[in-house]
Amino acid sequence: MNSAPSQQPQVCVVVIGYNDAGHVADAVRSALDQGAAVREVIAVDDCSTDASPEILGRLAAEDSRLKPVLRSVNSGGCGTPRNDGIDACTSPYVMFLDSDDVLPPGAVDALLTAATEHGTEVAAGLCVRRELPSGREVPWQPELYDSPAIVERPDRRPRLVHDTLCVNKLYRTDFLREHGIRFPDGRFVYEDFVFTARVLAAAPRLALVANTVYVWHVRRAAAKLSLSLDRAGVANWQARIEAHRQVVETLLDAGEKKLARSARAKFLDHGLRMYAKELDQRSTEYRRAWWDSARAYLRTFDEADFALAPAPGRVIGRVVLASPEPVDLDRLKQVAARPARLVPPYTLVGDGGGEGTPVWSEELPQVPLDHLLVRPMRLLPLAVEGELHPRARASALRLRLHDLYGRVSAAGPTTVDVEFRHRDSGRCGLRRTAAWSPQAGADAWTALLLVDLGALDTGVWDIKVRVRFADGSARDTTVRAVPGPGLLRPTARPHARRGVLLLRPYATTSANLALRLSIGPRSATAMLRRKAARLFATAGRRG
């Protein structure tokens, strides 16, 4: 038998960067360290003004496989540098790497072995998003890569369009050139969306591997966010819509109707939910522009597109279409959360005899919610609200569970299991169970848990709950932070073993209740200073 494919230099890794001197060396080294399978690393610098070109020059002197390509004019995006890399590639296979990310050990071997053993034009593997500096990793589209597979045609696995990344894949170079597959040039924010659609439209055979082949570094605290993470301006949303429009057109032009419909369903479940979750934090002008753009694009969807999407995205899309003005932003935020939750009011329209059809609201009765009458309890968007009251000893967590069109009362809520999970490690630090009690005069149930927050490590803790019912069913969800003044303010409390605890209950972007815990007088002093500053600011406004 011939030598293993991993020992044959067949792969070109195209690294692109702009003013990223602090990270580009790590990216390039991660590609060179893949071993003998890498024939060349083409590092395209997009006219950087920092030390990036010099760093690439020093690295090239150390390893002849590195070939820097220095652009004389900045392209404004990621597509043009990647196209330069494709043009410069002399290897049978090519893959892409951004200057602030890395390839994990063995990534190239895993992809190359799959592609050569099965003769596929494309090989793809798992990408993980690594949050920095915490190091917490979240897999991207893990359902696609839970086990190795050969896909004869993309339309046999429509979910492939959900993985819009170009960087976790190995491509046969002549396949890209034969079909003229390139990235959009210039400042095109979501260029990988369009590139991936062009690849799938060419109907390649694909090999999927379960290996982690790409580490996507997410630096939310960076002075300058990446183009895709910077969603503060409405132009980002409009760029996403334009990219998605081109994706659908590309797939339809190739006769891939099934893939185009899957792409639209993904837009509803991912893109629309992600931006709707943030709408209440935006300016009035942003909301107006966002809403108008969303409505215009959603009008191009048909009922089958909506039917294919998971319920939360489908409901959000229908609310946007039904109202000419931005409405119910807090309720939309709750539906956009993962897992979704629907907060009151729970409106029925019908014959007036106590029966009726669930709808979004009295103002928008054209948005149906009748799927909630038949949806399994484990998938219902239950609304559990919570207040966390830190105390010197046992802190009180008060929970409230709303009925949802009679489904909760019919199932009979019995108990609730509560876990405090460390956000970075995922470790469970506290686990408690309490019984639900009917709330007098309301279609709701309450539960009280006493928890020793001093037993938790420092860091951020997410609160997860499992609502159990008499019929044996259960629903896993999160806790909605109860809005209101004073309920989410940080508190300093003495602790017998650990000195001063600083407890900061807060609402996440999805309005989930979470806890940030720190220890020591320095944290407490900083908190007191912030409190004093707020008091002085309030007094000044009143004066």
C-alpha positions as CSV (number, residue, x, y, z in Angstrom):
1,M,0.0,0.0,0.0
2,N,1.2,3.5,-0.8
3,S,2.2,6.0,1.9
4,A,-0.7,7.5,3.8
5,P,-2.3,10.6,2.3
6,S,-1.3,12.5,5.4
7,Q,2.4,12.1,4.4
8,Q,2.0,13.5,0.9
9,P,2.3,17.3,0.5
10,Q,-1.0,18.1,-1.3
11,V,-2.6,20.9,0.7
12,C,-2.4,24.7,0.4
13,V,-3.6,26.7,3.4
14,V,-4.5,30.2,2.5
15,V,-4.1,32.6,5.5
16,I,-5.6,36.1,5.2
17,G,-5.1,39.0,7.5
18,Y,-5.2,42.8,8.0
19,N,-3.4,44.7,10.8
20,D,-3.4,41.6,12.9
21,A,0.3,41.5,14.0
22,G,-0.7,40.2,17.4
23,H,-2.2,36.9,16.1
24,V,-1.0,36.2,12.5
25,A,2.1,34.3,13.6
26,D,0.0,31.8,15.7
27,A,-2.3,31.2,12.7
28,V,0.5,30.6,10.3
29,R,2.4,28.3,12.7
30,S,-0.8,26.3,13.3
31,A,-0.9,25.7,9.5
32,L,2.8,24.9,9.2
33,D,2.6,22.6,12.2
34,Q,0.0,20.4,10.4
35,G,3.0,18.5,9.0
36,A,4.1,17.0,5.7
37,A,0.6,17.1,4.2
38,V,0.9,20.9,3.9
39,R,2.8,21.7,0.7
40,E,2.4,25.5,1.0
41,V,1.0,28.2,3.2
42,I,0.0,31.3,1.3
43,A,-0.3,34.2,3.6
44,V,-2.2,37.1,2.0
45,D,-1.7,40.4,3.8
46,D,-4.4,42.9,2.8
47,C,-2.1,46.0,2.9
48,S,-1.5,46.1,6.6
49,T,-0.1,49.2,8.2
50,D,1.2,47.3,11.3
51,A,4.1,44.8,11.6
52,S,2.2,42.0,9.9
53,P,4.4,42.0,6.7
54,E,7.6,41.9,8.7
55,I,6.3,39.1,10.8
56,L,5.4,37.1,7.7
57,G,8.8,37.8,6.2
58,R,10.6,36.4,9.3
59,L,8.4,33.3,9.3
60,A,9.0,32.7,5.6
61,A,12.8,32.8,6.3
62,E,12.3,30.0,8.8
63,D,10.1,27.8,6.6
64,S,10.2,27.8,2.8
65,R,6.6,26.5,2.6
66,L,5.3,29.9,3.7
67,K,4.7,32.3,0.7
68,P,3.7,35.8,1.7
69,V,1.5,37.7,-0.7
70,L,1.5,41.4,0.1
71,R,-1.4,43.4,-1.4
72,S,-0.6,47.0,-2.3
73,V,-4.2,48.2,-1.8
74,N,-6.6,47.2,0.9
75,S,-9.6,45.3,-0.4
76,G,-12.0,46.2,2.4
77,G,-13.1,42.6,3.0
78,C,-12.1,38.9,3.2
79,G,-13.1,37.7,-0.2
80,T,-10.5,39.4,-2.4
81,P,-7.5,38.1,-0.3
82,R,-8.9,34.6,-0.4
83,N,-9.3,34.8,-4.1
84,D,-5.7,35.9,-4.4
85,G,-4.8,32.8,-2.4
86,I,-6.7,30.5,-4.7
87,D,-4.9,32.1,-7.7
88,A,-1.5,31.6,-6.1
89,C,-2.3,28.0,-5.0
90,T,-0.2,25.3,-6.7
91,S,-1.5,22.4,-4.6
92,P,-4.2,19.8,-5.4
93,Y,-6.2,20.9,-2.3
94,V,-6.8,24.2,-0.7
95,M,-8.3,25.4,2.6
96,F,-8.7,28.8,4.3
97,L,-7.6,30.2,7.7
98,D,-8.2,33.6,9.2
99,S,-5.3,35.4,10.9
100,D,-6.9,35.5,14.3
101,D,-7.9,31.8,14.3
102,V,-6.0,28.5,14.4
103,L,-6.0,25.0,13.0
104,P,-6.0,22.3,15.7
105,P,-3.4,19.5,15.4
106,G,-4.4,16.8,12.9
107,A,-7.0,19.0,11.1
108,V,-5.4,18.8,7.6
109,D,-4.7,15.0,7.9
110,A,-8.3,14.3,8.9
111,L,-9.7,16.3,6.0
112,L,-7.2,15.1,3.4
113,T,-7.5,11.5,4.3
114,A,-11.3,11.7,4.0
115,A,-11.1,13.5,0.7
116,T,-8.5,11.2,-0.9
117,E,-9.9,7.9,0.4
118,H,-13.4,8.6,-0.8
119,G,-12.6,10.7,-3.9
120,T,-14.7,13.7,-2.9
121,E,-14.4,17.3,-4.1
122,V,-15.0,18.6,-0.6
123,A,-14.2,17.4,2.9
124,A,-15.7,19.2,6.0
125,G,-15.3,18.9,9.8
126,L,-16.3,20.5,13.0
127,C,-15.6,24.1,13.9
128,V,-15.6,25.2,17.5
129,R,-16.1,28.8,18.5
130,R,-13.6,29.5,21.4
131,E,-14.6,32.5,23.5
132,L,-11.6,34.5,24.6
133,P,-10.2,35.0,27.2
134,S,-12.4,32.4,29.0
135,G,-11.6,29.5,26.6
136,R,-15.2,28.3,26.5
137,E,-15.9,26.3,23.4
138,V,-19.2,26.0,21.5
139,P,-19.4,23.7,18.5
140,W,-20.7,25.1,15.3
141,Q,-23.5,23.1,13.6
142,P,-22.5,19.9,15.5
143,E,-25.4,17.9,14.1
144,L,-23.7,17.8,10.7
145,Y,-20.5,16.3,12.1
146,D,-21.6,13.9,14.9
147,S,-20.4,10.9,12.8
148,P,-18.4,10.4,9.6
149,A,-20.5,10.4,6.4
150,I,-20.3,10.5,2.6
151,V,-22.8,12.8,0.9
152,E,-23.3,12.0,-2.8
153,R,-25.1,15.2,-3.5
154,P,-25.8,18.2,-1.3
155,D,-29.5,18.0,-1.8
156,R,-29.5,14.7,0.0
157,R,-28.5,16.5,3.1
158,P,-30.1,20.0,2.9
159,R,-28.9,21.0,6.3
160,L,-25.5,21.5,4.7
161,V,-26.6,25.0,3.8
162,H,-26.7,25.7,7.6
163,D,-22.9,25.5,7.7
164,T,-22.0,28.7,6.0
165,L,-18.4,28.7,7.0
166,C,-15.7,28.2,4.4
167,V,-12.8,27.6,6.8
168,N,-13.7,24.2,8.2
169,K,-13.5,22.6,4.8
170,L,-10.9,21.3,2.3
171,Y,-11.6,21.9,-1.4
172,R,-10.1,20.2,-4.4
173,T,-8.5,23.1,-6.2
174,D,-9.4,22.0,-9.8
175,F,-13.0,21.7,-8.7
176,L,-13.1,25.4,-7.6
177,R,-11.4,26.5,-10.8
178,E,-13.4,24.3,-13.1
179,H,-16.7,25.8,-11.8
180,G,-15.3,29.3,-11.4
181,I,-16.1,29.3,-7.7
182,R,-14.7,32.4,-6.0
183,F,-15.6,34.8,-3.2
184,P,-17.4,38.1,-3.7
185,D,-14.7,40.8,-4.0
186,G,-14.4,44.0,-2.0
187,R,-16.2,44.9,1.1
188,F,-18.7,42.1,1.3
189,V,-19.3,41.2,4.9
190,Y,-20.8,37.7,4.6
191,E,-18.6,36.5,1.7
192,D,-18.4,33.0,3.0
193,F,-22.2,32.6,2.7
194,V,-22.1,33.2,-1.0
195,F,-18.9,31.1,-1.6
196,T,-20.5,28.2,0.2
197,A,-23.7,28.5,-1.8
198,R,-21.6,28.5,-5.0
199,V,-19.8,25.3,-3.9
200,L,-23.1,23.5,-3.1
201,A,-24.6,24.7,-6.3
202,A,-21.9,22.8,-8.2
203,A,-23.1,19.6,-6.6
204,P,-19.9,18.1,-5.2
205,R,-19.5,14.9,-3.3
206,L,-18.6,15.6,0.3
207,A,-16.9,13.7,3.0
208,L,-17.9,14.7,6.5
209,V,-15.6,13.9,9.5
210,A,-16.3,14.1,13.2
211,N,-12.9,15.7,14.0
212,T,-12.5,19.3,15.1
213,V,-10.7,20.9,12.2
214,Y,-11.0,24.6,13.0
215,V,-10.9,26.9,16.0
216,W,-12.7,30.1,15.6
217,H,-11.6,32.7,18.1
218,V,-14.3,35.0,19.3
219,R,-12.9,38.2,20.9
220,R,-16.0,40.2,21.9
221,A,-13.9,42.6,24.0
222,A,-11.5,43.4,21.2
223,A,-11.0,47.1,20.3
224,K,-12.2,46.4,16.8
225,L,-14.7,43.6,16.3
226,S,-14.6,41.4,13.3
227,L,-16.9,42.4,10.4
228,S,-19.5,39.8,11.2
229,L,-19.5,40.3,14.9
230,D,-20.0,44.1,14.6
231,R,-23.8,44.3,14.5
232,A,-24.1,47.7,16.1
233,G,-25.1,49.4,12.8
234,V,-28.1,48.4,10.7
235,A,-25.7,48.1,7.7
236,N,-24.6,44.8,9.1
237,W,-28.2,43.4,9.0
238,Q,-28.7,44.7,5.5
239,A,-25.4,43.1,4.4
240,R,-26.6,39.8,5.8
241,I,-29.9,40.1,3.9
242,E,-28.0,40.9,0.6
243,A,-25.7,37.9,1.1
244,H,-28.6,35.6,1.9
245,R,-30.5,36.9,-1.2
246,Q,-27.5,35.9,-3.3
247,V,-27.3,32.5,-1.6
248,V,-30.9,31.7,-2.5
249,E,-30.5,33.1,-6.1
250,T,-27.4,31.0,-6.6
251,L,-29.1,27.8,-5.4
252,L,-32.3,28.4,-7.4
253,D,-30.3,29.2,-10.6
254,A,-28.7,25.8,-10.1
255,G,-32.1,24.1,-9.7
256,E,-31.4,23.3,-6.1
257,K,-34.9,24.2,-4.7
258,K,-34.6,22.0,-1.7
259,L,-31.3,23.7,-0.7
260,A,-32.8,27.2,-1.3
261,R,-35.7,26.4,1.0
262,S,-33.4,25.0,3.7
263,A,-31.4,28.3,3.4
264,R,-34.5,30.4,4.0
265,A,-35.5,28.2,7.0
266,K,-32.1,28.7,8.4
267,F,-32.4,32.5,8.0
268,L,-35.6,32.5,10.0
269,D,-34.1,30.3,12.8
270,H,-30.7,31.8,13.0
271,G,-30.2,35.2,11.5
272,L,-33.7,36.6,12.3
273,R,-33.7,35.3,15.8
274,M,-30.2,36.6,16.5
275,Y,-30.9,40.2,15.5
276,A,-34.5,40.2,16.9
277,K,-33.0,39.3,20.3
278,E,-31.0,42.6,20.3
279,L,-33.6,44.9,18.9
280,D,-34.7,46.4,22.3
281,Q,-31.1,47.6,22.8
282,R,-31.0,49.6,19.5
283,S,-32.0,53.1,18.7
284,T,-35.4,54.0,17.3
285,E,-33.8,54.8,13.9
286,Y,-32.1,51.4,13.9
287,R,-35.3,49.5,14.8
288,R,-37.2,51.3,12.0
289,A,-34.6,50.5,9.4
290,W,-34.1,47.0,10.6
291,W,-37.9,46.3,10.6
292,D,-38.4,47.7,7.1
293,S,-35.5,45.7,5.7
294,A,-36.7,42.5,7.4
295,R,-40.3,43.0,6.1
296,A,-39.2,43.6,2.5
297,Y,-37.0,40.5,2.5
298,L,-39.5,38.2,4.3
299,R,-42.1,39.0,1.7
300,T,-40.0,37.0,-0.8
301,F,-40.5,33.9,1.4
302,D,-43.5,31.6,0.8
303,E,-45.5,29.5,3.2
304,A,-43.4,26.4,2.6
305,D,-40.3,28.3,3.7
306,F,-42.0,29.3,7.0
307,A,-43.4,25.8,7.5
308,L,-39.8,24.3,7.3
309,A,-38.4,26.7,10.0
310,P,-38.5,25.9,13.7
311,A,-41.4,27.5,15.5
312,P,-39.6,30.5,17.1
313,G,-38.1,31.9,13.9
314,R,-41.4,31.3,12.1
315,V,-43.4,33.2,14.7
316,I,-40.9,36.1,14.8
317,G,-41.0,36.3,11.0
318,R,-44.8,36.4,10.9
319,V,-45.0,39.1,13.6
320,V,-42.6,41.3,11.5
321,L,-44.7,40.7,8.4
322,A,-47.9,41.4,10.2
323,S,-47.0,44.8,11.7
324,P,-45.8,47.8,9.7
325,E,-44.1,49.2,12.8
326,P,-41.7,47.6,15.3
327,V,-43.8,46.1,18.1
328,D,-43.6,43.8,21.1
329,L,-39.8,43.9,21.2
330,D,-39.5,42.3,24.6
331,R,-41.8,39.5,23.7
332,L,-39.8,38.9,20.5
333,K,-36.6,38.9,22.6
334,Q,-38.1,36.1,24.7
335,V,-39.2,34.0,21.7
336,A,-35.7,34.6,20.1
337,A,-34.0,33.2,23.2
338,R,-32.6,29.6,23.2
339,P,-34.6,27.9,24.4
340,A,-37.5,30.0,23.4
341,R,-40.1,31.3,25.9
342,L,-43.5,33.0,25.3
343,V,-44.5,35.5,28.0
344,P,-48.1,36.7,28.6
345,P,-50.5,37.9,27.4
346,Y,-51.9,34.6,26.0
347,T,-54.6,35.7,23.6
348,L,-57.4,33.5,22.2
349,V,-59.7,34.4,19.3
350,G,-62.8,32.4,18.5
351,D,-66.4,31.9,19.3
352,G,-66.4,33.8,22.6
353,G,-67.5,30.7,24.5
354,G,-64.2,30.2,26.4
355,E,-62.7,28.3,23.5
356,G,-60.6,29.8,20.8
357,T,-57.4,29.8,18.7
358,P,-54.1,31.0,20.3
359,V,-52.8,34.1,18.5
360,W,-49.9,36.5,19.1
361,S,-52.0,39.4,20.5
362,E,-55.3,41.2,20.1
363,E,-53.5,43.6,17.8
364,L,-52.0,40.9,15.6
365,P,-54.6,38.1,15.5
366,Q,-53.3,37.1,12.0
367,V,-50.2,35.5,13.7
368,P,-51.4,32.1,14.7
369,L,-49.9,30.1,17.7
370,D,-52.2,27.1,17.4
371,H,-49.1,24.8,17.1
372,L,-48.7,25.4,20.9
373,L,-51.9,23.3,21.5
374,V,-50.2,20.1,20.1
375,R,-46.5,20.7,20.7
376,P,-44.9,18.2,23.1
377,M,-44.3,19.6,26.6
378,R,-40.6,19.1,26.2
379,L,-40.6,21.7,23.4
380,L,-43.1,24.2,24.7
381,P,-41.8,27.8,25.1
382,L,-42.6,27.9,28.8
383,A,-42.1,31.2,30.6
384,V,-40.3,30.8,34.0
385,E,-39.5,34.1,35.7
386,G,-37.0,34.5,38.5
387,E,-35.8,36.9,41.2
388,L,-32.6,36.3,43.0
389,H,-32.3,38.0,46.4
390,P,-28.8,37.7,47.8
391,R,-28.7,37.3,51.6
392,A,-26.0,37.0,54.3
393,R,-26.6,33.2,54.5
394,A,-29.0,31.4,52.2
395,S,-30.1,33.5,49.2
396,A,-33.6,33.3,48.0
397,L,-34.5,32.3,44.4
398,R,-38.1,32.9,43.7
399,L,-39.6,31.4,40.5
400,R,-42.9,31.9,38.8
401,L,-44.2,29.6,36.0
402,H,-46.9,30.9,33.7
403,D,-49.7,28.7,32.3
404,L,-49.6,28.6,28.5
405,Y,-53.0,28.2,26.9
406,G,-54.0,25.7,29.5
407,R,-51.1,23.3,28.6
408,V,-49.3,23.7,31.9
409,S,-52.3,23.2,34.1
410,A,-53.4,20.1,32.1
411,A,-50.0,18.5,32.6
412,G,-49.9,19.4,36.3
413,P,-46.6,21.0,37.3
414,T,-45.1,19.2,40.3
415,T,-41.5,20.2,40.9
416,V,-38.6,22.2,39.5
417,D,-35.0,21.2,39.4
418,V,-32.6,24.2,39.5
419,E,-28.9,24.1,38.5
420,F,-26.3,26.9,38.7
421,R,-23.9,26.1,35.8
422,H,-20.5,27.8,35.4
423,R,-20.5,29.5,32.0
424,D,-16.9,28.8,31.1
425,S,-16.6,25.2,32.3
426,G,-20.2,24.0,32.2
427,R,-19.8,22.5,35.6
428,C,-22.8,22.3,37.9
429,G,-22.1,24.2,41.2
430,L,-25.5,23.9,42.9
431,R,-28.5,21.7,42.4
432,R,-31.8,22.2,44.2
433,T,-35.4,21.0,43.8
434,A,-38.6,22.7,45.0
435,A,-42.3,22.1,44.6
436,W,-44.6,24.3,42.7
437,S,-47.5,26.0,44.5
438,P,-50.5,27.5,42.7
439,Q,-50.5,31.3,42.8
440,A,-53.8,32.7,44.1
441,G,-55.8,34.6,41.6
442,A,-53.4,33.9,38.7
443,D,-52.8,31.3,36.1
444,A,-49.3,30.7,37.5
445,W,-47.3,28.7,40.0
446,T,-44.5,29.8,42.3
447,A,-41.5,28.1,43.9
448,L,-39.0,29.2,46.5
449,L,-35.4,27.9,46.8
450,L,-32.8,28.8,49.3
451,V,-29.3,28.5,48.0
452,D,-25.8,29.1,49.5
453,L,-24.2,31.3,46.8
454,G,-21.0,31.3,48.9
455,A,-20.5,27.7,47.8
456,L,-20.0,28.7,44.2
457,D,-16.6,29.6,42.6
458,T,-16.0,33.0,41.2
459,G,-17.2,33.7,37.7
460,V,-20.5,33.8,35.8
461,W,-23.2,31.3,36.6
462,D,-26.2,30.5,34.4
463,I,-29.4,29.3,35.9
464,K,-31.0,26.2,34.3
465,V,-34.3,24.7,35.3
466,R,-36.2,21.5,34.5
467,V,-39.9,21.8,35.1
468,R,-41.5,18.4,35.9
469,F,-45.2,17.5,35.4
470,A,-47.5,14.9,36.9
471,D,-47.9,13.2,33.5
472,G,-44.2,12.3,33.5
473,S,-43.1,15.0,31.0
474,A,-40.5,17.7,31.6
475,R,-39.2,20.8,30.0
476,D,-35.7,22.1,30.2
477,T,-35.4,25.9,30.0
478,T,-33.8,29.0,31.4
479,V,-35.1,31.7,33.8
480,R,-36.2,35.0,32.6
481,A,-34.8,37.9,34.7
482,V,-37.8,39.7,36.2
483,P,-37.6,43.3,35.1
484,G,-37.9,46.1,37.6
485,P,-35.8,48.6,39.5
486,G,-33.5,47.3,42.1
487,L,-34.0,43.6,41.3
488,L,-30.7,43.2,39.5
489,R,-28.4,45.4,41.5
490,P,-25.1,44.0,42.8
491,T,-24.9,43.3,46.5
492,A,-22.0,42.8,48.9
493,R,-22.5,40.3,51.6
494,P,-20.1,39.0,54.4
495,H,-19.3,35.3,54.3
496,A,-18.0,33.3,57.2
497,R,-15.3,31.4,55.2
498,R,-14.6,33.7,52.2
499,G,-14.8,37.2,53.5
500,V,-16.8,39.6,51.3
501,L,-18.9,38.2,48.5
502,L,-19.9,40.5,45.6
503,L,-23.1,39.0,44.1
504,R,-24.3,40.6,40.8
505,P,-27.6,39.1,39.4
506,Y,-28.1,40.4,35.9
507,A,-30.0,39.8,32.7
508,T,-28.1,38.4,29.7
509,T,-28.8,39.6,26.1
510,S,-31.5,37.0,25.9
511,A,-33.0,38.3,29.3
512,N,-31.9,35.2,31.1
513,L,-31.2,35.5,34.8
514,A,-27.5,34.9,35.5
515,L,-25.1,35.6,38.4
516,R,-21.6,37.1,38.5
517,L,-19.7,36.3,41.7
518,S,-16.5,37.7,42.9
519,I,-14.7,37.7,46.2
520,G,-12.8,40.2,48.3
521,P,-12.8,43.8,49.5
522,R,-11.5,45.2,46.3
523,S,-14.5,44.0,44.4
524,A,-16.8,45.3,47.1
525,T,-15.1,48.7,47.0
526,A,-15.4,49.0,43.3
527,M,-19.1,48.1,43.6
528,L,-19.6,50.8,46.3
529,R,-17.9,53.4,44.1
530,R,-20.2,52.6,41.2
531,K,-23.2,52.8,43.6
532,A,-22.0,56.2,44.9
533,A,-21.5,57.5,41.3
534,R,-25.1,56.5,40.4
535,L,-26.5,58.2,43.5
536,F,-24.6,61.4,42.7
537,A,-25.7,61.3,39.1
538,T,-29.3,60.8,40.2
539,A,-29.1,63.7,42.7
540,G,-27.6,65.9,40.0
541,R,-30.5,65.2,37.6
542,R,-33.0,65.9,40.3
543,G,-31.3,69.1,41.3
